[in-house]
Amino acid sequence: MRLGLRLFFAFFLINGLAAFFVLRVFMVEIKPSVRKVTEDTLVEAAYALAALAGTDMASGALQHGSDSRFAQQLAGYTQKPVQAWIWDTRKSRLDMRITVTDRQGMVLFDSTGKDLGADYSRWRDVYRTLRGEYGARTTRDVPEDEASSVMYVSAPILVDGQIAGVLTVSKPSRSVQRIVDSAERKIARGGLLFVLLSAGVGCAVTWWFVLHVRRLRSYAQQVQGPTLNEAASTAATAPVAVPQMPGELGELAQAMDNMRKRLEGRDYIEGYVRALTHELKSPVAAIRGAGELLQEDLPAQDRELFAQQVLDQCERLQNLVDQLLQLSRLEQRQQLHAARCSLQQCARQAMDQIASTAQQRGIGLELEGPDSTGPWEQGLVVLAISNLLQNALDFAPPQSAIHVLLGLQTITVADQGPGVAASLLPRLGERFFTTPRPDGRRSGTGLGLSIVLRIMHLHGGSMHVRNTHPGLSVTLDFSRMDGERH
């Protein structure tokens, strides 16, 4: 299961359980709470009516039933019309019943007129009240139907400080059931709304968290490749920005970036040490062999040959060190010192640097095409073109020409040499990777195109290499850089 679904289900489960238990508590407490309020109201009503009935009980008027003043005042009150809105519940009838019993528990008055003369002495409410205790009970009119429950509350009728009778008020549960049902419906609706809001919040929180985790994952995937081989591609990729995120996720992203930089630095050093060691083995071995032979008594011709070999290998080592330092400085740079410059002017400067060498080898240099300008660093552009020209000069056959073609934000260097095998084209630009020269020598350092790629990477441009049969064509495209970096 995906992380987002796990987080959502966990969030929804926790909130669902919390909502269930809270709603359960509310649902369970509604009925008891309503009954407590109802009983409290009935207690006050019973004691108030008992005080009013005390005068008629003392005079004996209640013994004659309807002739008492108390009975006349309450006669038919339940039939009186009433229209009352209690919050959102409508009340259209009075359903409280009032009964009065004497000291023996015999009914002297009944507001409904049903049980006059009945014996109530064994009912719990009357029985306990006659003994000076609190009397109350709940009885079902229909034993199997809870909705038929009636709550009874009794109060003593005092005459000269003695209990002379009992006044009982009763109220059926169905009269308050509408209030209970209304409250339960409101709580149920509120609970459903709470669950839906929780689900919405859960979705939002999960989406926010997963979005940032995916950004972290995408960042990790983009930087997980080997950094030393960034030049293996003919199109340099832009550096991956650290995702900006709040709180601990932002700290995690920054920690990942710091870890990436440390790993890149270690990979950079290890790769350089391995490659440099491999490149140094051949010239060092050649110098050592020549040195050992020079210690012997050799003919002048052989001594001159081995001495020249030492000089050649030293020059190769010097070129290797110089280009390594140059590439290292470029890789440490993060931005350009850009100013608007001309590709044509840069190309002419680069051609002037190799003009004498090209003339000695009988190779012509030709510059064609319209000029382009852009916000580039002129020195680096000249360096890139010079490396391409030097590379073309190594492969161009005598009495041939190297063509430098200018285009819209592009420059192409093409020679008429043997080209490069199609399988090796993707490797052009790797550090220390070289191909044999036409004369069979391996004089290059394998860093020239790496330097070109780094320069294009800094400019936000790209390098494209293709065989032209005969020859090799290398195009530098600065178009993506123009107008974007300053």
C-alpha positions as CSV (number, residue, x, y, z in Angstrom):
1,M,0.0,0.0,0.0
2,R,1.3,3.4,-0.9
3,L,2.4,5.9,1.8
4,G,-0.4,8.3,1.0
5,L,-3.1,5.7,1.4
6,R,-1.6,4.5,4.7
7,L,-1.4,8.0,6.1
8,F,-5.0,8.7,5.0
9,F,-6.4,5.5,6.4
10,A,-4.5,6.0,9.7
11,F,-5.8,9.6,10.0
12,F,-9.3,8.6,9.1
13,L,-9.3,5.6,11.5
14,I,-8.1,7.7,14.4
15,N,-10.6,10.5,13.7
16,G,-13.4,8.0,13.0
17,L,-12.8,6.2,16.3
18,A,-12.6,9.5,18.2
19,A,-15.9,10.6,16.5
20,F,-17.5,7.3,17.3
21,F,-16.7,7.3,21.0
22,V,-17.6,11.0,21.4
23,L,-20.9,10.5,19.6
24,R,-21.5,7.3,21.5
25,V,-21.1,9.2,24.8
26,F,-23.4,12.0,23.7
27,M,-26.1,9.5,22.5
28,V,-25.9,7.5,25.7
29,E,-26.2,10.6,27.8
30,I,-29.1,12.3,26.0
31,K,-31.9,10.2,27.5
32,P,-30.6,10.2,31.1
33,S,-30.0,13.9,30.9
34,V,-33.4,14.7,29.6
35,R,-35.0,12.5,32.2
36,K,-33.0,14.2,35.0
37,V,-34.2,17.6,33.8
38,T,-37.8,16.3,33.5
39,E,-37.7,14.8,37.0
40,D,-36.2,17.9,38.5
41,T,-39.0,20.0,36.9
42,L,-41.6,17.5,38.2
43,V,-40.2,17.7,41.7
44,E,-40.6,21.5,41.8
45,A,-44.1,21.3,40.3
46,A,-45.2,18.6,42.8
47,Y,-44.0,20.6,45.9
48,A,-45.6,23.8,44.6
49,L,-48.9,22.1,43.9
50,A,-48.8,20.3,47.3
51,A,-48.4,23.6,49.0
52,L,-51.5,24.9,47.2
53,A,-53.5,21.7,48.0
54,G,-52.6,21.9,51.7
55,T,-55.4,24.4,52.6
56,D,-58.2,22.2,51.0
57,M,-56.7,19.1,52.6
58,A,-56.7,20.7,56.1
59,S,-60.4,21.9,55.7
60,G,-61.5,18.5,54.4
61,A,-62.7,20.0,51.1
62,L,-60.5,17.5,49.1
63,Q,-62.6,14.7,50.6
64,H,-65.5,15.9,48.5
65,G,-63.5,15.8,45.3
66,S,-64.6,18.3,42.7
67,D,-66.2,20.6,45.4
68,S,-62.7,21.7,46.6
69,R,-61.3,24.9,45.3
70,F,-58.1,23.1,44.3
71,A,-60.0,20.7,42.2
72,Q,-62.1,23.5,40.6
73,Q,-58.9,25.4,39.6
74,L,-57.3,22.4,38.0
75,A,-60.4,21.0,36.4
76,G,-60.0,20.5,32.7
77,Y,-56.6,22.2,32.4
78,T,-55.3,19.5,30.2
79,Q,-58.0,20.3,27.6
80,K,-57.0,24.0,27.4
81,P,-55.5,24.9,24.0
82,V,-51.8,25.7,23.9
83,Q,-49.4,26.6,21.1
84,A,-45.8,26.8,22.2
85,W,-42.4,26.5,20.4
86,I,-39.8,25.1,22.7
87,W,-36.7,25.9,20.6
88,D,-37.4,23.9,17.5
89,T,-40.0,21.6,19.0
90,R,-43.7,22.5,18.9
91,K,-45.9,21.8,21.9
92,S,-49.7,21.7,21.3
93,R,-51.1,19.9,24.4
94,L,-50.6,19.7,28.2
95,D,-49.9,16.1,29.2
96,M,-48.9,16.4,32.9
97,R,-51.3,14.4,35.2
98,I,-52.0,15.4,38.8
99,T,-53.4,13.1,41.5
100,V,-54.0,13.6,45.2
101,T,-54.2,10.8,47.7
102,D,-55.1,10.8,51.4
103,R,-53.1,9.4,54.3
104,Q,-54.3,5.9,53.4
105,G,-53.2,6.2,49.8
106,M,-56.8,6.5,48.4
107,V,-57.1,8.8,45.4
108,L,-59.1,11.9,46.2
109,F,-58.4,13.9,43.0
110,D,-57.3,12.9,39.5
111,S,-56.9,15.6,36.8
112,T,-57.9,13.1,34.2
113,G,-60.8,11.7,36.3
114,K,-59.8,8.1,35.7
115,D,-58.7,6.7,39.1
116,L,-60.9,8.5,41.7
117,G,-61.2,6.2,44.7
118,A,-58.4,3.9,43.6
119,D,-55.9,2.6,46.1
120,Y,-52.4,4.0,45.4
121,S,-50.9,3.0,48.7
122,R,-48.7,0.3,47.2
123,W,-47.2,2.5,44.5
124,R,-43.6,3.2,45.3
125,D,-43.9,7.0,44.9
126,V,-46.9,7.3,47.3
127,Y,-45.7,4.6,49.7
128,R,-42.3,6.3,50.2
129,T,-43.7,9.8,50.4
130,L,-46.2,8.8,53.1
131,R,-43.2,7.7,55.2
132,G,-41.4,11.0,54.7
133,E,-39.0,9.8,52.0
134,Y,-38.5,11.0,48.4
135,G,-41.0,9.1,46.2
136,A,-40.6,8.7,42.5
137,R,-41.1,5.9,40.0
138,T,-41.2,5.1,36.2
139,T,-43.8,2.7,35.1
140,R,-44.7,1.4,31.6
141,D,-48.4,1.4,30.7
142,V,-47.6,-1.3,28.2
143,P,-44.9,-3.6,29.7
144,E,-43.3,-4.4,26.3
145,D,-43.3,-0.8,25.0
146,E,-40.6,1.5,26.4
147,A,-42.2,4.5,24.8
148,S,-45.2,4.0,27.1
149,S,-43.2,4.8,30.2
150,V,-44.6,7.4,32.6
151,M,-42.5,9.2,35.2
152,Y,-44.2,9.8,38.6
153,V,-42.9,12.2,41.3
154,S,-44.7,12.7,44.6
155,A,-44.6,15.4,47.3
156,P,-46.2,15.4,50.8
157,I,-49.2,17.5,51.6
158,L,-48.5,18.9,55.1
159,V,-51.2,19.9,57.6
160,D,-49.9,21.3,60.9
161,G,-46.5,19.8,60.1
162,Q,-47.9,16.3,59.6
163,I,-48.2,14.4,56.3
164,A,-52.0,14.4,55.5
165,G,-51.7,13.2,51.9
166,V,-49.6,12.9,48.8
167,L,-49.7,15.0,45.6
168,T,-48.3,13.2,42.6
169,V,-47.4,14.7,39.2
170,S,-46.7,12.4,36.2
171,K,-45.5,13.0,32.7
172,P,-45.4,10.4,29.9
173,S,-42.0,9.8,28.2
174,R,-43.4,10.3,24.7
175,S,-43.9,14.0,25.5
176,V,-40.1,14.5,25.8
177,Q,-39.2,11.8,23.3
178,R,-39.5,14.3,20.5
179,I,-36.9,16.4,22.1
180,V,-34.6,13.4,22.6
181,D,-35.1,12.3,18.9
182,S,-34.4,15.9,17.7
183,A,-31.2,16.0,19.8
184,E,-30.1,12.7,18.5
185,R,-30.7,13.7,14.9
186,K,-28.7,16.9,15.4
187,I,-25.8,15.0,17.0
188,A,-25.9,12.4,14.2
189,R,-25.8,15.2,11.6
190,G,-23.0,16.9,13.5
191,G,-21.1,13.7,13.8
192,L,-21.4,13.0,10.1
193,L,-20.2,16.5,9.3
194,F,-17.3,16.0,11.7
195,V,-16.3,12.8,10.0
196,L,-16.6,14.4,6.5
197,L,-14.5,17.4,7.7
198,S,-12.0,15.0,9.2
199,A,-11.8,13.1,6.0
200,G,-11.3,16.4,4.1
201,V,-8.6,17.5,6.5
202,G,-7.0,14.0,6.3
203,C,-6.9,14.2,2.5
204,A,-5.4,17.7,2.6
205,V,-2.8,16.8,5.2
206,T,-2.0,13.6,3.4
207,W,-1.7,15.3,0.1
208,W,0.5,18.0,1.5
209,F,2.8,15.5,3.2
210,V,3.0,13.1,0.3
211,L,3.6,16.0,-2.1
212,H,6.7,17.1,-0.2
213,V,7.8,13.5,0.2
214,R,7.5,13.0,-3.5
215,R,9.5,16.2,-4.1
216,L,12.2,14.8,-1.8
217,R,12.1,11.4,-3.7
218,S,12.3,13.2,-7.0
219,Y,15.2,15.3,-5.8
220,A,17.0,12.1,-4.5
221,Q,16.4,10.4,-7.8
222,Q,17.7,13.3,-9.9
223,V,21.0,13.5,-7.9
224,Q,21.6,9.8,-7.3
225,G,23.5,9.3,-10.6
226,P,27.3,9.3,-10.7
227,T,28.5,12.9,-10.7
228,L,31.9,12.2,-12.3
229,N,30.3,11.1,-15.5
230,E,28.1,14.2,-16.0
231,A,30.4,14.9,-19.0
232,A,29.5,11.5,-20.5
233,S,26.4,13.1,-22.0
234,T,26.7,15.5,-24.9
235,A,24.0,17.7,-23.3
236,A,24.9,19.0,-19.9
237,T,22.2,19.0,-17.3
238,A,21.4,21.9,-15.1
239,P,22.1,21.5,-11.4
240,V,19.2,20.2,-9.3
241,A,17.8,22.8,-6.9
242,V,17.1,21.8,-3.3
243,P,13.3,21.7,-2.8
244,Q,12.1,24.4,-0.4
245,M,9.9,22.8,2.3
246,P,8.7,23.9,5.7
247,G,9.8,22.5,9.1
248,E,11.4,19.2,9.6
249,L,10.9,18.3,5.9
250,G,13.0,21.3,4.9
251,E,15.7,20.3,7.3
252,L,15.6,16.8,5.8
253,A,16.0,18.2,2.3
254,Q,18.9,20.4,3.4
255,A,20.5,17.4,5.1
256,M,20.1,15.3,1.9
257,D,21.7,18.1,-0.1
258,N,24.6,18.3,2.3
259,M,25.0,14.5,2.2
260,R,24.9,14.7,-1.6
261,K,27.6,17.3,-1.7
262,R,29.8,15.2,0.6
263,L,29.3,12.1,-1.5
264,E,29.9,14.0,-4.7
265,G,33.1,15.4,-3.3
266,R,34.3,11.9,-2.3
267,D,33.2,10.4,-5.6
268,Y,34.9,13.3,-7.4
269,I,38.2,12.7,-5.6
270,E,38.1,8.9,-5.9
271,G,37.3,9.1,-9.6
272,Y,40.0,11.6,-10.3
273,V,42.6,9.6,-8.3
274,R,41.8,6.4,-10.3
275,A,41.7,8.1,-13.7
276,L,44.8,10.2,-13.0
277,T,46.7,7.2,-11.8
278,H,45.8,5.3,-14.9
279,E,46.8,8.2,-17.2
280,L,50.1,8.8,-15.4
281,K,51.3,5.2,-15.6
282,S,52.2,5.2,-19.3
283,P,54.3,8.5,-19.4
284,V,56.0,7.7,-16.1
285,A,56.9,4.2,-17.2
286,A,58.2,5.6,-20.5
287,I,60.3,8.3,-18.7
288,R,61.7,5.7,-16.3
289,G,62.6,3.3,-19.1
290,A,64.3,6.1,-21.1
291,G,66.1,7.3,-18.0
292,E,67.4,3.8,-17.2
293,L,68.7,3.5,-20.8
294,L,70.3,6.9,-20.7
295,Q,72.4,5.8,-17.7
296,E,74.2,3.3,-20.0
297,D,76.8,4.2,-22.6
298,L,74.7,4.7,-25.7
299,P,75.5,5.9,-29.2
300,A,74.7,9.6,-29.7
301,Q,71.8,8.8,-32.0
302,D,70.1,6.5,-29.4
303,R,70.8,9.0,-26.6
304,E,69.1,11.7,-28.6
305,L,66.1,9.5,-29.3
306,F,65.6,8.6,-25.6
307,A,66.2,12.2,-24.5
308,Q,63.5,13.3,-26.9
309,Q,61.2,10.6,-25.5
310,V,61.7,12.0,-22.0
311,L,60.9,15.5,-23.3
312,D,57.8,14.3,-25.1
313,Q,56.4,12.5,-22.1
314,C,57.2,15.4,-19.9
315,E,55.2,17.7,-22.2
316,R,52.4,15.2,-22.2
317,L,52.4,15.3,-18.4
318,Q,52.5,19.1,-18.4
319,N,49.5,19.2,-20.7
320,L,47.7,16.8,-18.5
321,V,48.4,18.8,-15.3
322,D,47.4,22.1,-17.0
323,Q,44.2,20.8,-18.3
324,L,43.3,19.1,-15.0
325,L,43.8,22.4,-13.2
326,Q,41.8,24.2,-15.8
327,L,38.9,21.6,-15.6
328,S,39.1,21.7,-11.8
329,R,38.7,25.5,-11.7
330,L,35.8,25.3,-14.1
331,E,34.0,22.7,-12.0
332,Q,34.3,24.9,-8.9
333,R,32.6,27.8,-10.6
334,Q,28.8,28.2,-10.2
335,Q,28.2,31.3,-12.2
336,L,29.6,33.3,-15.1
337,H,31.1,36.8,-15.5
338,A,29.0,37.3,-18.5
339,A,29.0,40.3,-20.9
340,R,27.7,40.6,-24.4
341,C,30.3,39.3,-26.8
342,S,30.5,38.1,-30.4
343,L,30.9,34.5,-31.5
344,Q,32.7,35.6,-34.6
345,Q,35.3,37.5,-32.5
346,C,35.7,34.5,-30.2
347,A,36.2,32.2,-33.1
348,R,38.9,34.5,-34.7
349,Q,40.8,34.6,-31.4
350,A,40.8,30.8,-31.1
351,M,41.9,30.4,-34.7
352,D,44.7,32.8,-34.2
353,Q,46.1,30.7,-31.4
354,I,46.5,27.6,-33.6
355,A,47.2,29.3,-36.9
356,S,50.9,28.7,-36.9
357,T,50.6,25.0,-36.0
358,A,47.9,24.6,-38.7
359,Q,50.2,26.3,-41.2
360,Q,53.1,24.0,-40.4
361,R,50.9,20.9,-41.0
362,G,49.4,22.4,-44.2
363,I,45.9,22.6,-42.8
364,G,43.6,25.5,-43.7
365,L,41.2,27.3,-41.3
366,E,38.0,28.7,-42.8
367,L,35.4,30.9,-41.0
368,E,31.9,31.3,-42.4
369,G,28.4,32.3,-41.4
370,P,26.7,35.3,-39.8
371,D,27.8,36.6,-36.5
372,S,25.8,36.2,-33.2
373,T,26.1,37.9,-29.9
374,G,24.9,37.0,-26.4
375,P,25.6,37.4,-22.7
376,W,28.5,35.0,-22.6
377,E,31.9,34.9,-20.9
378,Q,34.3,35.6,-23.8
379,G,37.3,33.9,-22.3
380,L,35.5,30.7,-21.7
381,V,33.9,30.7,-25.2
382,V,37.4,31.2,-26.8
383,L,38.7,28.3,-24.6
384,A,35.9,26.0,-25.8
385,I,36.4,26.8,-29.4
386,S,40.2,26.5,-29.0
387,N,39.8,23.0,-27.6
388,L,37.6,22.0,-30.5
389,L,40.1,23.4,-33.0
390,Q,43.0,21.6,-31.4
391,N,41.0,18.4,-31.4
392,A,40.2,18.8,-35.1
393,L,43.8,19.7,-35.8
394,D,45.0,16.4,-34.3
395,F,42.7,14.4,-36.6
396,A,42.6,16.5,-39.8
397,P,44.8,15.0,-42.6
398,P,47.5,17.2,-44.2
399,Q,46.4,19.5,-47.0
400,S,42.8,19.5,-45.7
401,A,40.7,22.3,-44.1
402,I,38.9,22.9,-40.8
403,H,35.7,24.7,-41.2
404,V,34.3,26.9,-38.5
405,L,30.6,27.6,-39.3
406,L,28.6,30.3,-37.4
407,G,24.9,30.2,-37.0
408,L,22.2,31.7,-34.9
409,Q,23.6,31.4,-31.4
410,T,25.7,28.3,-32.6
411,I,29.2,27.6,-33.8
412,T,30.3,24.4,-35.5
413,V,33.8,23.0,-35.9
414,A,34.1,20.4,-38.7
415,D,37.3,18.5,-39.9
416,Q,37.9,16.1,-42.7
417,G,39.5,13.3,-40.6
418,P,38.4,9.7,-40.1
419,G,35.6,10.6,-37.7
420,V,34.7,8.4,-34.7
421,A,33.1,5.0,-34.5
422,A,29.3,5.4,-33.9
423,S,29.5,3.3,-30.8
424,L,32.1,5.7,-29.3
425,L,30.2,8.9,-30.0
426,P,28.3,8.8,-26.6
427,R,31.6,8.6,-24.7
428,L,33.1,11.7,-26.2
429,G,33.4,14.2,-23.3
430,E,34.2,11.6,-20.6
431,R,37.3,12.5,-18.6
432,F,40.5,10.9,-19.9
433,F,38.7,9.2,-22.8
434,T,40.6,9.4,-26.1
435,T,40.5,7.8,-29.5
436,P,43.6,6.9,-31.6
437,R,45.0,9.6,-33.9
438,P,45.3,8.9,-37.6
439,D,49.1,8.2,-37.1
440,G,48.3,5.7,-34.3
441,R,49.5,7.9,-31.5
442,R,47.5,8.5,-28.3
443,S,48.8,12.0,-27.5
444,G,45.6,13.5,-26.2
445,T,44.8,13.9,-22.5
446,G,41.1,13.1,-22.9
447,L,40.2,16.3,-21.1
448,G,39.6,18.8,-24.0
449,L,36.0,17.9,-24.6
450,S,35.3,17.6,-20.9
451,I,36.4,21.2,-20.6
452,V,34.1,22.2,-23.5
453,L,31.2,20.4,-21.9
454,R,31.7,22.1,-18.6
455,I,31.9,25.5,-20.3
456,M,28.6,24.7,-22.1
457,H,27.1,23.6,-18.8
458,L,28.0,26.9,-17.1
459,H,26.4,28.7,-20.1
460,G,23.3,26.6,-20.0
461,G,24.0,25.4,-23.5
462,S,24.7,22.0,-25.1
463,M,27.3,20.2,-27.3
464,H,26.3,17.9,-30.2
465,V,28.7,15.6,-32.0
466,R,28.1,13.7,-35.3
467,N,30.1,12.1,-38.1
468,T,30.0,13.9,-41.4
469,H,31.7,11.2,-43.6
470,P,34.4,12.2,-43.9
471,G,35.2,14.0,-40.7
472,L,33.6,14.9,-37.4
473,S,31.4,17.9,-36.7
474,V,31.0,19.4,-33.2
475,T,28.3,22.0,-32.6
476,L,28.1,24.3,-29.6
477,D,24.6,25.6,-29.0
478,F,24.3,28.7,-26.8
479,S,20.6,29.5,-27.7
480,R,19.1,28.3,-24.4
481,M,21.5,30.5,-22.5
482,D,20.7,33.8,-24.3
483,G,18.5,36.1,-22.2
484,E,18.3,33.7,-19.2
485,R,21.5,34.2,-17.2
486,H,23.3,37.5,-16.3
